[in-house]
Amino acid sequence: MQTKLLFSLLILLSVGLNTSGQILLKQGSGQNPLNIYLLGGLFAYALSTVFYILVLGKFNLSVAYPMVIGLTVIGTTIAGSVIFGEKVTFVNWLGVGLLIAGISAIAFGKSS
């Protein structure tokens, strides 16, 4: 039980920081090359990588990688829609749903 909690926490930290980094990089793009958004995005992305390395040290790559990448895609899609007002089509949401199904299958397969 404690291992599952640790795995979940490390994954969520990595995904949250990765998504935050992507948001900040987007906000800082097209501006002065050294702006606070780009620096913050790089820092968040680097910290996300540290947590991801901790995940890799304790868990299977075949489970960790799809979960981190899939959840990050879901997070950045939602963030792009909510924060930046980007249009997310039905087909995009269908892809998000398929990602959720795939991540669930991976997580369920791991716990079996």
N, C-alpha and C positions, 0 to 999 in steps of 0.2 A: 504493500500500500504506500509506504513512504517513497519507494522508488518511482511509482506512478505519479505521485504528487511532485517530486523533484523534476521528473521528465516534463510534466505539464507546465510547471513554473518556468523552467529554462526555455522551453519552446515558446511560451507566451512572451517572455522577456525578449528573446531573439526576434520574434515576429513583430512585436510592438515597436521595438527600436528600429528594426529594418523599415517598417512602414513609416514611422516618424521621419527616418532619414530620407526616404523617398519623397515625402511631402515637402520637407525642407529643401531638398535639392531642386524640386520643381519650382518652389517659391523663389529660390535664388538664381534660377537659370535666366539667362538673357540680361543679367545685370552686371555690375562691376564684378570681375572675376574673384575678388576677395570680399564677399559680403557675409554678413552674419548668418544668413540662411544657408549658404553653401558650407560655411565652417561648421554650423550646427548639424547639418545633414551628414557631413563627413564624420563628425564625432559620433552621432547616433549610429551610423552605419558601422563604424569601427567597433563600438561597444556591442552592437548586435553580433558582430563576428566573434567577439570574445565569448559571449554566451553560447553561440553556435558551436564553437570549439569545445566548450564544456559539455554540450549535448553529445557531440561526436565521441568524446572520451568515455562516455558512459553507455551509449545506446547504439544500436545498429544503424549504419548509414542508410540502409534500404528502407528504414522507417523514418529516421530523422529528416533526411533531405526532402522527401516528398511532402512531409507535414509542414516543414518550415517554408518551403517555396510555395506550396498550395495556399497556406494560410496568409502568406504575404501578398500573394496575388489577390486573394479575396479582400484583405484589408486595404490594399492600395486601390482596388476598384471602388470600394465603398467610399474611401477618402476622396478619391478623384471626383466622385459624384457629389458628395456632401460639401466638401471644402472648396473645390474648384468649379463646381457646377457643370462638370463634364457630362455629356450625354452618354448614358449607358443603355445600349439597345437590349431588346428582348433576347437576342442571341448571346450577347455578353452575359446577361443574367443566367441564361441557360448554361453557359460555360461555368459560371460561379457555382451553380447547383451541381453540375457534374464534378467539379473540384471537391465540393463538400461531400458528395457521395464517395468519391475516390479516397479522400482523407479518412472518412468513416470506415471504409473497407480496410484500409491499411491499419488503422487503430484497432479495429475489431479483430483483424487477423493476428495482430501482435499479442492481444490479450488472450487469444484462444490457446 
